[in-house]
């Protein structure tokens, strides 16, 4: 494998997830009750032999930096590997200057220090698995200046509306990059994943700065498509973007289906995460759990159907949780019916009998709220 360092950027894309992102960046979002969203790109890099990884963090960094820690739980080489957390000064989610390019410029010293000839850049808000070592080999053999990953979908009219699309020629050359405006069903969704030489990456960042203070890396690469060889590589398997509240809800619940989950999780490709020591979940005689994912440390006395239950959650006797995501250490009170909801950490639903939203518009219970 050719030597590369990794960049995981959870800043700079103008997206906003209502409710959840008030408290933490998307990379720190709980996923499937056990993981965080950022675990997927970092695990992809670690499994691919990339052991020098930079993680760019923006607003509300505490929960993400606490989860990342030293990076040892990602199986990064302890002698020569390193997980380096870097911060952006622009932290307002609505700041037009808050781009990935601005984050790179603020931390250019650390990029220039890297001795690896290639860089792999991946987003901190997409869920997928892939072998980056194969992607780098493909890039070098093709002779391309830049290699980008894309995922072909047939539902782009209604979903992925906050994502970019790639316009490709028959040889998989990237002709242009543009935002998905929902005008067609079949699109090649950009996975915001790039491979290029480190020197070219630095050159593009500087060129973006000189072109416009609002430019992103995708913007400057789009400008360069006519001058450089930009190659697209298709991704196969599970792919989800966390770019709004509904996409977060749908991505979680879709993986309850086993056939969908095996497209993401593989025995030879572990997804690493920070573990917590806690007792197994206790199911009482009154409990009924169907088609759900329940994390450790829970107490289940009521009914759980087609839901994801985080660590340390209590579902009391007579309670019903259906089509919902309940994050860590929340309490669902006795005889309470919760349906089509995302219940944030440490929330308590105890003084109402029903919290039900329409399936097409799931609801949100704030972190630490008592209802």
C-alpha atoms as one frame of an Amber mdcrd trajectory, in Angstrom:
protein
   0.000   0.000   0.000   1.121   3.542  -0.739   1.694   5.702   2.328  -1.132
   8.109   3.171  -2.415  10.070   6.120  -6.096  10.615   6.785  -8.302  13.625
   7.337 -11.803  13.315   8.800 -13.639  16.607   8.522 -16.809  17.126  10.542
 -16.809  20.882   9.863 -17.381  23.065   6.888 -20.487  21.643   5.230 -23.523
  23.881   5.472 -25.880  21.369   7.020 -27.802  21.382  10.272 -29.536  18.587
  12.177 -32.330  20.089  14.244 -32.268  19.302  17.954 -29.342  16.918  18.148
 -26.697  19.264  16.760 -27.468  21.916  19.356 -25.504  19.775  21.839 -22.798
  18.083  19.740 -21.317  17.876  16.224 -22.677  15.248  13.848 -19.612  13.058
  14.322 -20.561  12.675  18.002 -24.138  11.560  17.282 -25.046   8.218  18.807
 -25.605   5.602  16.105 -27.356   2.273  16.603 -27.144   2.738  20.369 -23.501
   1.744  20.519 -21.424   3.718  18.025 -20.816   7.347  17.145 -21.024   8.511
  13.534 -17.307   9.379  13.488 -16.390   5.771  14.346 -17.060   4.719  10.746
 -14.575   6.912   8.831 -11.874   6.446  11.483 -12.379   2.657  11.526 -12.208
   2.601   7.721  -8.852   4.360   7.892  -7.499   2.193  10.701  -8.554  -1.020
   8.959  -6.945   0.277   5.746  -3.551   0.723   7.425  -3.794   4.499   7.803
  -2.486   5.262  11.294  -1.941   9.033  11.140  -5.346  10.644  11.224  -6.384
  14.261  11.666  -9.924  14.944  12.894 -11.250  18.474  12.376 -13.778  19.604
  14.976 -16.002  22.677  15.009 -18.759  23.792  17.370 -19.482  22.030  20.700
 -16.374  19.818  20.569 -16.481  18.421  24.113 -18.490  15.246  23.498 -16.573
  14.405  20.337 -13.118  14.975  21.820 -14.109  12.970  24.903 -15.190  10.081
  22.696 -12.041  10.207  20.540  -9.665  10.362  23.497  -6.170   9.211  22.531
  -7.531   7.121  19.670  -6.204   3.864  21.124  -9.615   2.194  20.848  -9.401
   2.573  17.050  -6.523   0.070  16.884  -4.105   2.715  15.636  -0.431   1.712
  15.777   0.669   2.774  19.265   4.303   3.538  18.317   4.080   5.521  15.098
   0.352   6.170  14.725  -1.575   9.127  16.048  -5.093  10.511  16.149  -4.786
  14.291  16.149  -7.835  16.431  16.983  -7.698  19.880  15.363 -10.079  22.771
  15.942 -11.668  25.447  13.810 -12.016  29.034  15.028 -15.258  29.541  13.105
 -17.819  27.762  15.279 -21.131  29.409  14.365 -23.221  26.898  12.433 -24.628
  29.740  10.321 -21.262  31.426   9.615 -20.792  31.562   5.826 -17.022  31.544
   6.357 -17.149  28.220   8.187 -15.843  25.987   5.393 -13.596  22.954   5.290
 -11.006  25.101   3.508 -10.942  27.597   6.405 -10.329  24.682   8.809  -7.420
  23.428   6.697  -5.902  26.906   6.454  -6.037  27.388  10.223  -4.193  24.098
  10.702  -1.949  24.119   7.619   1.168  23.741   9.775   0.029  20.272  10.860
  -0.820  19.241   7.308   2.593  20.315   6.021   4.293  18.278   8.768   2.886
  15.032   7.431   5.575  12.956   5.673   3.105  10.729   3.805   2.941  11.466
   0.062  -0.849  10.928  -0.202  -3.880  12.098   1.743  -7.301  10.478   2.113
 -10.059  12.921   3.042 -13.378  11.596   4.358 -16.464  13.268   5.859 -17.529
  12.924   9.477 -21.235  12.801   8.601 -21.534   9.780   6.301 -21.960   6.111
   7.203 -20.266   3.542   4.978 -17.423   1.027   4.968 -14.678   0.766   2.360
 -11.030  -0.203   2.046  -9.066   2.973   1.457  -5.914   1.028   0.604  -7.687
  -0.281  -2.508  -8.871   3.237  -3.296  -5.310   4.579  -3.068  -3.998   1.765
  -5.295  -6.750   2.519  -7.822  -5.818   6.199  -7.716  -2.108   5.602  -8.328
  -2.650   3.065 -11.114  -5.139   5.303 -12.904  -2.692   8.209 -13.001  -5.471
  10.582 -11.959  -4.748  13.828 -10.157  -7.736  13.381  -7.833  -9.914  10.353
  -7.113 -13.407  10.805  -5.669 -15.853   8.224  -4.354 -19.513   8.265  -5.304
 -22.592   6.176  -4.623 -25.248   5.671  -7.303 -28.830   6.054  -6.058 -32.267
   6.002  -7.664 -34.086   8.143  -5.085 -32.209  11.429  -5.402 -35.419  13.380
  -6.039 -36.511  12.978  -2.428 -33.302  12.271  -0.505 -29.649  13.403  -0.403
 -30.836  16.964  -1.106 -28.028  18.460   1.006 -25.375  16.479  -0.858 -23.328
  17.114  -3.975 -23.614  15.009  -7.111 -20.946  14.083  -9.646 -21.526  14.427
 -13.371 -19.446  11.675 -14.960 -18.401  10.766 -18.493 -18.343   7.195 -19.811
 -14.794   6.694 -18.530 -15.873   7.719 -14.968 -14.119  11.037 -15.314 -15.687
  13.783 -13.192 -16.982  16.550 -15.454 -18.434  18.714 -12.685 -19.703  18.767
  -9.105 -23.014  20.368  -8.218 -25.570  20.307  -5.428 -28.396  17.823  -5.718
 -31.515  19.860  -6.446 -33.898  16.899  -6.680 -34.386  17.199 -10.420 -33.672
  13.529 -11.216 -34.043  10.145  -9.516 -30.768   8.568 -10.603 -27.681  10.391
  -9.463 -24.079   9.730  -8.498 -23.975  11.128  -4.960 -20.578  12.503  -3.987
 -19.287  10.831  -0.847 -17.017  13.820  -0.108 -14.154  11.324  -0.080 -10.967
  12.228  -1.943  -7.495  10.808  -2.610  -4.678  12.983  -3.933  -1.054  13.866
  -3.329  -0.416  15.987  -0.258   1.247  18.723  -2.328  -1.769  18.980  -4.627
  -4.109  19.148  -1.645  -2.144  22.059  -0.174  -2.095  23.772  -3.570  -5.873
  23.434  -3.944  -6.520  24.791  -0.440  -4.383  27.855  -1.167  -6.043  28.320
  -4.550  -9.491  28.113  -2.938  -8.460  30.799  -0.447  -7.315  33.094  -3.258
 -10.476  32.474  -5.294 -13.105  33.053  -2.616 -13.328  33.093   1.170 -16.526
  31.043   0.841 -15.018  28.257  -1.268 -15.047  24.647  -0.126 -12.731  21.888
  -1.293 -15.529  20.618  -3.551 -15.858  24.095  -5.093 -12.211  24.366  -6.057
 -12.106  20.775  -7.370 -15.166  21.581  -9.482 -13.254  24.518 -10.973 -10.313
  22.221 -11.685 -12.302  19.444 -13.387 -11.638  20.851 -16.863  -7.902  21.215
 -16.215  -7.089  18.118 -14.156  -7.824  14.419 -14.338 -10.496  13.862 -11.682
 -11.588  10.239 -11.527 -14.715   8.766  -9.920 -14.824   5.373  -8.159 -18.162
   3.751  -7.331 -18.970   2.531  -3.842 -21.157  -0.516  -3.234 -22.857  -1.501
  -0.015 -24.676   0.432   2.685 -24.441   4.204   2.410 -26.181   6.878   4.476
 -25.701  10.587   4.993 -26.500  12.392   8.238 -27.399  15.797   6.840 -30.744
  16.487   8.529 -32.947  15.129  11.299 -34.910  12.725   9.095 -31.802  11.205
   7.530 -30.447  10.462  11.023 -33.709   8.799  12.049 -33.998   6.749   8.843
 -30.358   5.630   8.799 -30.599   4.224  12.317 -33.880   2.371  11.899 -32.950
   0.986   8.468 -30.140  -1.049  10.051 -32.535  -2.960  12.285 -33.152  -5.064
   9.172 -30.496  -7.809   9.139 -30.137  -7.880   5.347 -29.406  -4.146   5.368
 -27.014  -4.404   8.300 -24.796  -7.050   6.653 -24.101  -4.564   3.859 -22.410
  -2.353   6.466 -20.958  -4.693   9.085 -18.469  -7.394   8.118 -16.623  -9.915
  10.284 -13.243  -8.914   8.824 -13.900  -5.174   9.025 -14.572  -4.173  12.643
 -16.072  -0.816  13.556 -14.157   0.393  16.593 -15.693   2.564  19.290 -15.111
   3.669  22.852 -16.467   0.981  25.156 -18.188   1.406  28.483 -18.152  -1.152
  31.268 -21.712  -1.888  32.339 -23.848  -4.853  33.237 -25.945  -6.747  30.680
 -29.454  -5.551  29.970 -32.078  -7.021  32.292 -35.398  -8.127  30.782 -38.236
  -8.543  33.278 -41.146 -10.972  32.971 -43.383  -8.176  31.697 -40.939  -7.210
  28.924 -41.684  -7.733  25.226 -38.968  -6.832  22.699 -39.423  -7.321  18.952
 -37.264  -6.389  15.971 -35.123  -3.964  17.988 -31.542  -3.229  18.998 -31.041
  -2.873  22.756 -27.696  -1.772  24.204 -26.181  -2.977  27.466 -27.059  -1.687
  30.923 -30.790  -1.261  30.261 -33.785  -2.255  32.376 -36.680  -3.348  30.168
 -40.054  -3.955  31.812 -42.303  -2.713  29.011 -42.710  -3.225  25.246 -40.105
  -2.266  22.638 -40.862  -2.672  18.923 -38.746  -1.692  15.905 -36.625   0.675
  17.977 -33.039   1.359  18.983 -32.385   1.638  22.709 -29.134   3.207  23.944
 -27.084   2.301  26.997 -28.615   2.513  30.457 -32.182   3.205  29.318 -35.148
   2.291  31.543 -38.420   1.233  29.902 -40.810   0.797  32.778 -43.761  -1.553
  33.190 -46.607  -0.942  30.764 -44.570   1.467  28.609 -44.570   1.064  24.821
 -41.673   2.266  22.646 -42.273   1.893  18.920 -40.362   3.106  15.841 -38.146
   5.249  18.044 -34.515   5.957  18.928 -33.915   6.337  22.662 -30.455   7.616
  23.583 -28.426   6.753  26.661 -29.717   6.959  30.238 -33.237   8.044  29.326
 -36.332   6.919  31.219 -39.616   5.909  29.617 -42.128   5.958  32.445 -44.772
   3.394  33.333 -47.735   3.123  30.950 -46.273   5.714  28.576 -46.603   5.305
  24.800 -43.676   6.700  22.778 -43.845   6.347  18.997 -41.889   7.816  16.064
 -39.514   9.786  18.313 -35.856  10.506  18.885 -35.411  10.775  22.662 -32.117
  12.473  23.501 -29.785  11.548  26.381 -31.053  11.599  29.954 -34.583  12.642
  28.975 -37.466  11.449  31.146 -40.973  10.842  29.808 -42.986  10.139  32.948
 -45.867  12.593  33.361 -47.691  12.143  30.028 -49.323   9.052  28.609 -48.570
   9.548  24.920 -45.781  11.123  22.867 -46.658  10.160  19.306 -45.665  11.823
  16.027 -46.644  11.095  12.441 -44.388   8.491  10.763 -43.434  10.964   8.031
 -42.363  13.586  10.593 -40.715  11.968  13.646 -40.521  14.025  16.832 -37.642
  15.007  19.081 -37.378  15.111  22.886 -34.556  17.378  24.056 -31.577  16.180
  26.049 -32.293  16.099  29.775 -35.937  17.176  29.382 -38.567  15.944  31.829
 -41.970  15.467  30.258
